[in-house]
Amino acid sequence: MPSIIDLPSVVAGLKEDERELFSRFFIVQETIGKLALPKEMKPWAEKSFGSISNVESQKIIRVFNKLTFEMALFNELRAKRPIEAKVDEDALKIVKENVSDHFAKPKASTPMESFGRIKGKYCITASNVAKYDGLHGLVIFKKSNPLEFNEKELQDYFATALKWFEKAHKSNKQANYPFLLWNCLWKAGASIIHGHMQLVLGEGMHYSEAELYNKIRKEYDEKHKESKGDFFQDLFRAHELIGLGLRRKGVLVFFSITPKKDKEITIVSEKLDKNCVRAIHNAALCLVKEMGVNSFNLGVIMPPVDKVEREGNWKGFPVIARIVSRGSLSNKTSDIGGVEMFSGSKVIETDPYRVFEKINAYF
C-alpha cells in the first residue's frame, strides 16, 4: 500500500479521465524542507528517525481542495510512522472512576426541554444548561464511560437524537436545521466525562459548513450536469481512485486527503439510517480499539427536518459524518495551533493510508 507521501505518483498513474475527475477537486504539491543538524544532534536524529538524511531533507506533501478551500500538510517524517495503540492508563483511570459524575442521575441533575424528555433504551435526553442556540439538547448515555460502546447502544443514541430533532421542530416550526456533535472527553472539548452527544436545531439557515457544502455542491452539479456530476459522489470517487474509499450498503466511507485533523474518517449516506450508524460505529470502534484513540470529535450534518425544505433548496443533500482523533488525554500540548487557527491549513501527523488499513478490517 502506498503512503500519502507517494500521492503525486499515485495521481500520475491514474487514467486520463480519472485524473480529470481528481483534479476537479485537488491540487497536490511536493516540496522539500532542508536543514543542517549540528554534530551533537546527529546521534539523536539517527536513533529517532532512522537516518540523518531523513531529517536534513524532508519531503512535504501539500493537498488543496479547490472547491472547499481545505488544505492539509503531510510531512514524510510523521507520515511514515506506524500507528501505535498507546494506552494512557492514568487518564483512563480518571474516566472509569468519574468521581463527580454530574450525569449519573440525569432526571434530577439536568433540565428538560419545554417538550419534555425522550427516553431510549440506553440513553435519555436533556436540555443543555448553557445553550449555544435556541434549541440545544443532549443525549445522555446510560454508561458513564464514553469509550465503552457497542452498535446497539449507538443505534439507540442516534434513533433518540432523530426523535429529539422531530419534537424540537414541532415545538418551533422555524427551527429546521439539525446538527449532532459528540465531543468524547476533555481533549475534544467535553466539560463532562459521562458519555453524551449534543443536538442543535437552527433557525433561518443551516450551520455554516452545511451552507457552504450546499452552495458548492449545487454549483458543482450545475457545472458538470452534462456528465451527471454529483459533488459528494465525485468527491468520494476521487478518494476511491487513489485507494482511500469504501462502499458498504449504500454508505460511502473515505479517508480525506484534506482532513480537519488526524485519522479523519468521512461517512456520506442518503439517510441517518442503521447502515449509516453501523458505519459510524465501526469507524469509532476501530479508532478506540486499534489505534489507541481516547478522545475524538464526531460531527454529523443532516438535511432539514421539514420535508418541503428538504425537497426544495436542499434536495439531494446527504448526511455527512466526520470523525477525527484529538490526541492523547494526558498531553498538555494542544493539537490545534496557529497554523490551523489562522492559515486555514491543517498539519496532519498520520497517513490516511495507514488509517485505511486499520479501518478496512472493521468493514
C-alpha positions as CSV (number, residue, x, y, z in Angstrom):
1,M,0.0,0.0,0.0
2,P,1.3,3.5,-0.8
3,S,1.9,6.3,1.6
4,I,0.4,9.8,1.4
5,I,3.9,10.9,0.5
6,D,3.5,8.8,-2.7
7,L,0.4,10.7,-3.7
8,P,1.9,12.6,-6.6
9,S,3.0,9.4,-8.3
10,V,-0.4,7.7,-7.4
11,V,-2.3,10.5,-9.1
12,A,0.1,10.5,-12.1
13,G,-0.7,6.8,-12.5
14,L,-4.4,7.3,-13.0
15,K,-6.1,7.1,-16.3
16,E,-6.7,10.4,-18.1
17,D,-10.4,10.6,-17.2
18,E,-9.7,9.6,-13.6
19,R,-7.1,12.4,-13.3
20,E,-9.6,14.8,-14.7
21,L,-12.1,13.9,-12.0
22,F,-9.4,14.0,-9.3
23,S,-8.2,17.4,-10.5
24,R,-11.7,18.9,-10.3
25,F,-11.1,18.8,-6.5
26,F,-7.5,18.7,-5.6
27,I,-4.1,20.3,-6.2
28,V,-1.2,18.2,-5.0
29,Q,2.2,19.8,-4.5
30,E,5.5,18.3,-3.3
31,T,8.3,20.4,-1.6
32,I,11.5,19.6,0.3
33,G,12.3,21.1,3.7
34,K,16.0,21.2,4.3
35,L,18.0,21.8,7.5
36,A,21.5,21.3,8.8
37,L,22.0,19.4,12.1
38,P,24.8,20.2,14.5
39,K,27.0,17.2,15.2
40,E,25.7,17.0,18.7
41,M,22.2,16.3,17.4
42,K,23.1,13.7,14.8
43,P,23.1,10.6,17.1
44,W,19.6,11.6,18.4
45,A,18.3,12.2,14.9
46,E,19.6,8.8,13.6
47,K,18.1,7.0,16.6
48,S,14.7,8.8,16.4
49,F,14.2,8.9,12.6
50,G,16.3,6.2,11.1
51,S,18.9,8.3,9.4
52,I,20.3,11.8,9.4
53,S,19.4,12.3,5.8
54,N,15.7,11.8,6.6
55,V,15.8,14.8,8.9
56,E,18.1,17.0,6.8
57,S,15.9,16.6,3.7
58,Q,12.2,16.2,4.5
59,K,9.6,15.7,1.8
60,I,6.3,17.7,2.4
61,I,3.1,17.0,0.5
62,R,0.6,19.8,0.3
63,V,-3.0,19.0,-0.7
64,F,-5.5,21.7,-1.5
65,N,-9.2,21.2,-2.2
66,K,-10.1,23.9,-4.8
67,L,-13.8,23.8,-4.0
68,T,-13.9,23.7,-0.2
69,F,-10.6,25.6,0.3
70,E,-9.4,22.9,2.8
71,M,-5.7,22.3,2.9
72,A,-3.6,19.6,4.6
73,L,0.2,19.4,5.1
74,F,1.9,16.0,5.4
75,N,5.5,15.6,6.5
76,E,7.3,12.4,5.4
77,L,8.9,12.0,8.9
78,R,5.5,11.9,10.5
79,A,3.5,10.1,7.8
80,K,5.7,7.0,7.6
81,R,5.5,6.3,11.3
82,P,3.3,3.2,12.2
83,I,0.0,3.8,14.1
84,E,0.5,2.6,17.6
85,A,-2.3,1.9,20.1
86,K,-0.9,3.6,23.1
87,V,-2.8,3.1,26.3
88,D,-2.9,6.1,28.7
89,E,-3.7,4.2,32.0
90,D,-3.7,7.3,34.3
91,A,-6.1,9.2,32.1
92,L,-8.4,6.2,31.6
93,K,-8.4,5.6,35.4
94,I,-9.9,9.1,35.8
95,V,-12.5,8.3,33.1
96,K,-13.5,5.0,34.7
97,E,-13.8,6.3,38.2
98,N,-15.5,9.6,37.3
99,V,-15.8,10.5,40.9
100,S,-18.1,13.6,40.3
101,D,-20.5,12.2,37.7
102,H,-22.9,15.0,37.1
103,F,-24.9,12.9,34.6
104,A,-25.3,9.8,36.8
105,K,-28.9,10.8,37.6
106,P,-29.9,13.0,34.7
107,K,-33.6,13.4,35.7
108,A,-32.5,15.1,38.9
109,S,-29.4,16.9,37.7
110,T,-30.3,18.1,34.2
111,P,-33.1,20.3,32.9
112,M,-35.6,19.1,30.4
113,E,-36.8,20.7,27.2
114,S,-40.2,22.5,27.1
115,F,-41.4,19.5,25.2
116,G,-40.1,17.0,27.8
117,R,-37.6,14.2,27.7
118,I,-37.2,11.4,25.2
119,K,-36.1,8.1,26.7
120,G,-34.2,5.5,24.7
121,K,-33.2,2.0,25.8
122,Y,-29.7,3.1,26.6
123,C,-30.0,6.9,26.9
124,I,-32.2,9.9,27.8
125,T,-32.4,13.4,26.5
126,A,-31.9,16.7,28.5
127,S,-31.7,20.4,27.7
128,N,-28.3,22.0,27.8
129,V,-28.0,24.5,30.6
130,A,-25.6,26.8,28.7
131,K,-27.1,26.8,25.2
132,Y,-25.3,27.9,22.0
133,D,-28.5,28.0,20.1
134,G,-32.2,28.3,20.9
135,L,-32.8,24.6,20.7
136,H,-29.8,22.8,22.2
137,G,-30.2,19.4,23.8
138,L,-28.2,16.4,25.0
139,V,-28.4,12.7,24.6
140,I,-27.0,11.3,27.9
141,F,-25.8,7.7,27.7
142,K,-26.6,5.3,30.5
143,K,-23.0,4.2,30.5
144,S,-20.7,6.8,32.1
145,N,-17.5,5.8,30.2
146,P,-17.9,7.2,26.6
147,L,-15.2,4.8,25.4
148,E,-17.3,1.8,26.2
149,F,-20.0,1.4,23.5
150,N,-21.4,-1.1,21.1
151,E,-23.5,-0.9,18.0
152,K,-26.9,-1.5,19.8
153,E,-26.2,1.4,22.0
154,L,-25.1,3.7,19.2
155,Q,-28.2,2.8,17.1
156,D,-30.3,3.8,20.2
157,Y,-28.4,7.1,20.7
158,F,-28.9,8.1,17.1
159,A,-32.6,7.0,17.0
160,T,-33.2,9.0,20.1
161,A,-31.5,12.0,18.6
162,L,-33.7,11.8,15.5
163,K,-36.8,11.8,17.7
164,W,-35.4,14.9,19.6
165,F,-35.0,16.7,16.3
166,E,-38.6,15.9,15.3
167,K,-40.0,17.1,18.6
168,A,-37.9,20.2,18.7
169,H,-39.1,21.1,15.2
170,K,-42.7,20.6,16.2
171,S,-42.1,22.9,19.2
172,N,-40.7,25.6,16.9
173,K,-41.5,25.2,13.1
174,Q,-38.9,27.9,12.3
175,A,-36.2,25.6,13.7
176,N,-35.3,23.2,10.9
177,Y,-31.6,22.6,10.5
178,P,-30.1,19.7,12.6
179,F,-26.5,19.2,13.7
180,L,-25.3,16.4,16.0
181,L,-22.0,16.6,17.9
182,W,-20.2,14.0,20.0
183,N,-17.2,15.5,21.9
184,C,-15.6,12.5,23.5
185,L,-13.7,13.6,26.7
186,W,-11.8,16.7,27.5
187,K,-9.2,16.8,24.7
188,A,-12.2,17.0,22.4
189,G,-13.8,19.9,24.3
190,A,-16.2,17.9,26.6
191,S,-16.6,19.5,30.0
192,I,-18.2,16.4,31.5
193,I,-16.7,12.9,31.4
194,H,-20.0,11.0,31.3
195,G,-20.8,10.0,27.7
196,H,-23.2,12.4,25.9
197,M,-23.9,13.9,22.5
198,Q,-25.1,17.4,21.8
199,L,-28.0,18.3,19.5
200,V,-28.8,21.7,18.0
201,L,-31.6,22.7,15.6
202,G,-31.0,26.0,13.9
203,E,-33.5,28.7,12.6
204,G,-33.4,30.6,9.4
205,M,-30.4,28.9,7.9
206,H,-28.2,25.9,8.4
207,Y,-24.9,26.0,10.2
208,S,-22.1,27.5,8.2
209,E,-20.4,24.3,7.0
210,A,-23.6,22.8,5.8
211,E,-24.5,26.1,4.0
212,L,-21.0,26.0,2.3
213,Y,-21.4,22.4,1.2
214,N,-24.9,23.1,-0.2
215,K,-23.6,26.1,-2.2
216,I,-20.6,24.2,-3.5
217,R,-22.4,21.0,-4.5
218,K,-25.2,22.9,-6.4
219,E,-22.6,24.9,-8.3
220,Y,-20.6,21.7,-9.0
221,D,-23.6,19.8,-10.1
222,E,-24.7,22.6,-12.5
223,K,-21.2,22.9,-14.0
224,H,-20.9,19.1,-14.6
225,K,-24.5,18.3,-15.4
226,E,-23.7,17.0,-18.8
227,S,-21.6,14.2,-17.2
228,K,-24.3,13.8,-14.5
229,G,-21.8,15.1,-11.9
230,D,-22.7,14.8,-8.2
231,F,-20.5,16.6,-5.8
232,F,-20.5,14.1,-2.9
233,Q,-20.4,11.0,-5.2
234,D,-17.5,12.5,-7.2
235,L,-15.6,13.6,-4.1
236,F,-15.9,10.1,-2.8
237,R,-14.8,8.7,-6.2
238,A,-11.7,11.0,-6.2
239,H,-10.7,9.3,-2.9
240,E,-11.7,5.8,-4.2
241,L,-9.4,6.3,-7.3
242,I,-6.4,6.7,-5.1
243,G,-7.3,3.8,-2.8
244,L,-8.9,5.7,0.1
245,G,-12.6,4.9,-0.4
246,L,-15.0,2.1,0.7
247,R,-18.6,1.4,-0.4
248,R,-20.8,-0.5,2.1
249,K,-24.6,-1.0,1.7
250,G,-25.2,2.4,0.1
251,V,-22.9,4.2,2.5
252,L,-19.7,5.9,1.3
253,V,-16.7,5.9,3.5
254,F,-13.5,7.8,2.6
255,F,-10.3,8.9,4.3
256,S,-9.8,12.5,3.5
257,I,-6.6,13.8,2.0
258,T,-7.6,17.3,3.3
259,P,-8.7,16.2,6.8
260,K,-9.8,18.5,9.6
261,K,-7.5,16.6,11.9
262,D,-5.7,13.3,12.4
263,K,-7.2,10.0,11.5
264,E,-10.3,11.6,9.9
265,I,-12.9,9.3,8.5
266,T,-15.8,10.7,6.4
267,I,-19.1,8.9,6.0
268,V,-21.7,10.0,3.5
269,S,-25.2,8.5,3.4
270,E,-28.6,9.3,2.0
271,K,-30.1,9.0,5.5
272,L,-29.0,8.6,9.1
273,D,-30.3,5.0,9.0
274,K,-29.0,1.8,10.5
275,N,-26.4,1.3,7.8
276,C,-25.0,4.8,8.3
277,V,-24.9,4.4,12.1
278,R,-23.2,1.0,11.7
279,A,-20.5,2.7,9.7
280,I,-20.1,5.4,12.3
281,H,-19.9,2.7,15.0
282,N,-17.3,0.6,13.1
283,A,-15.1,3.7,12.5
284,A,-15.3,4.9,16.1
285,L,-14.7,1.4,17.5
286,C,-11.6,0.9,15.3
287,L,-10.2,4.3,16.3
288,V,-10.6,3.4,20.0
289,K,-9.6,-0.3,19.9
290,E,-7.0,-0.5,17.2
291,M,-5.5,3.0,17.1
292,G,-5.4,4.0,20.8
293,V,-7.7,7.0,20.3
294,N,-9.2,8.0,23.6
295,S,-10.6,11.4,22.6
296,F,-12.4,12.3,19.4
297,N,-14.9,14.6,17.8
298,L,-17.8,13.3,15.7
299,G,-19.9,15.8,13.8
300,V,-23.0,14.9,11.8
301,I,-24.6,17.4,9.3
302,M,-28.1,16.5,8.2
303,P,-30.6,17.9,5.7
304,P,-33.5,20.0,7.1
305,V,-36.2,18.3,9.2
306,D,-39.1,19.8,7.2
307,K,-39.9,17.8,4.1
308,V,-40.8,20.9,2.0
309,E,-37.4,22.5,2.6
310,R,-35.7,19.1,2.3
311,E,-37.2,18.6,-1.2
312,G,-36.6,22.2,-2.2
313,N,-33.3,24.1,-1.8
314,W,-31.7,21.1,0.0
315,K,-32.9,18.3,-2.3
316,G,-30.4,15.6,-2.6
317,F,-28.3,16.8,0.3
318,P,-26.9,13.8,2.2
319,V,-26.0,13.0,5.8
320,I,-22.3,13.8,6.3
321,A,-20.5,12.4,9.4
322,R,-16.8,13.2,10.1
323,I,-14.8,11.8,13.0
324,V,-11.3,12.8,14.0
325,S,-8.9,12.0,16.7
326,R,-8.0,14.7,19.2
327,G,-4.8,13.2,20.6
328,S,-3.7,11.8,24.0
329,L,-5.8,12.6,27.1
330,S,-2.6,13.3,29.1
331,N,-0.8,15.5,26.6
332,K,-0.8,19.1,27.8
333,T,0.0,20.4,24.3
334,S,-2.9,21.4,22.2
335,D,-3.3,19.6,18.8
336,I,-4.5,22.8,17.2
337,G,-2.1,25.7,16.8
338,G,-1.7,29.0,14.9
339,V,-1.4,27.3,11.6
340,E,-4.8,25.7,11.9
341,M,-6.3,28.7,13.6
342,F,-5.2,31.5,11.2
343,S,-3.9,29.9,7.9
344,G,-6.8,27.5,7.4
345,S,-4.3,24.7,6.8
346,K,-4.1,21.5,8.8
347,V,-0.8,19.9,9.9
348,I,-1.6,16.2,9.8
349,E,0.5,13.7,11.8
350,T,-1.0,10.4,10.5
351,D,-1.1,8.9,7.0
352,P,-4.6,8.4,5.6
353,Y,-3.4,5.2,4.0
354,R,-2.4,3.8,7.4
355,V,-5.8,4.7,8.8
356,F,-7.4,3.0,5.8
357,E,-5.5,-0.2,6.6
358,K,-6.8,-0.4,10.1
359,I,-10.4,0.7,9.4
360,N,-10.8,-1.6,6.3
361,A,-10.8,-4.7,8.6
362,Y,-13.8,-3.3,10.5
363,F,-15.9,-3.0,7.4
